[in-house]
Amino acid sequence: MQLAQLNIAQAKYDLDAPQIKDFVDNLDIVNTTAENNPGFVWRLKDDSGSATNIQAFDDPNMLVNMSIWRDVDSLKDFMFRTHHKDFMRRKGEWFHKLEQANYVMWWIDDNHIPTIEEALNRLEHLREHGESAYAFSFKKVFNKLI
């Protein structure tokens, strides 16, 4: 079993706006850091290597990020112990605070790559039903289903 995660963010600005330039200019660095983490398995990206052009919503400023990790600790290591944490601290500069959960995690079988639709269904389930083994957050991590 591996850990899948989806997070969404609504940018305050178009991605070519100067106010969000620091975020955009560092995407490759942050993505490379993730990919070099020993617990990293896969991430959503288009042919250019970015996920910022993948549209899962009508709003072009709603961004999606989806990845697969060996386990929760690997994801936490990337998020909180690398350069990524510096950008998380600054997210309020670039992104609107969403009223509902903006990320979800769930366990998947090895070699399964979830679709965006599957991931959005997990997020909606978390929003509607709260934490469960089907869809959870860092607030209540569920063990791998074996």
N, C-alpha and C positions, 0 to 999 in steps of 0.2 A: 504494500500500500504506500502511496505517496500523497503529499498534501497539495491540493490545488487551491489557488487563491485568486479572487477577483477584487479589484478596487476600482471605483469610479470617482471622477472629480469633475466639477464644473468650473472651467477656467473663467476668470473675471474678464479676460481679454482674448482677442484673437491671438493665435500663436505667433503671428508676425509682428505683434505690438511690442514696442520697446519696454513696456512695464513687465513683461513676462520673459524677456530675452535671457536673463540669467538662468531661468529654469530650462528653457529650450536648449540653450547652449551647453548645458551639462547633461542632457539626456543620454548621450552616447557614453559618457564617462560612468554614469550611474548604472546603465545597462551592462556595460563591460564588467563593472565591479560585481554585479549580480551573477553574470555568466561565469565569472572566475571563482565564485564561491563553491567550495566542494559539495555543498548540499543542493546546488542548483541543478534542475533537470531540463526545464523548457520555459520559454516565454512567448507570448503572443507578439507577432510582428508581421509587417507586410514585406514586400520584396525589397524595400529600402532599408529594412532592419529596424523600423520604428513602428510603434502602435498608435502614434498620434493621428494618423490618417484613417484609422479604422473607425467607421461610424456605426455604433450600435444604437444610437439615439437620434431623434430628429434634430436636436440641438447640436450644431457642429462644435460647440465649446465643451460638450460633455465627453470627457476622455475615458477610455477603458485601459486597464492594465490587468493582464492575467498571466499567471506563472504557475509552475509546478516545482515543488521542493521535496527533498528527501523526507523532511520532517519539520515540525514546528520550530525546533531549535535552529535549524538551518535558516529558515525565513527570518526569525528573530535576529540571528547573528547578522544577516545582511541589513535588515532594517535599522537596527539600533547600535551596531558596532562598526559601521563603515561610513563613508562619506554621505551615504543616503540619509543619515540622521540629520545632517545639516540642512538638507532640503525639506525634510519633514517639519523642522522647526519653522521654516519660512512659508509653509503652505498657505497660511492666511494672507500673504501678500499676493498670491497668484490665483487662489481658488476660493469659491464661495463655500461657506459651511452648509452642508446639506442637513436637512431636518431629520432624515432617516439614515439608517446604517448605510455607509458608503463602501463597505468591504465585507467579504464573506470568505470562509475557508471550509473545505470539505475533503474527505479522503476519497481517493480514486485508486483503481487498480493500476498496477505498473503498466506502462505502455499505453494507457488511455490518455488521449488529448481531448479535454472538454471543449465543446463548442461555446461560443459566446452566449447563445440561447440557453444552454444548460447552466452556465455560470449565472446569467441574469435570473433564471428561475430559482437558483439557490439563494441569491440575494433577496429576491422577493419573499421566499419562504422564511428567511431569517427575519425580515421586516414584519411579516404577518404573524409568525408563530413563536418568535424568539429563538434562543439558543437550543440546539438539538444536535444529535449525531449527524443529521442530514445537512445542517448548515449552522456554522458557529463562528465566533470571533475570538479574539484574545481574551475576552472577559470570561469565557468558559470553554476552554479547549476540551474537546472530546477525544478519547483514545482512538487509535486506529481500529477499524472494524476488521476483525480477523475471522 
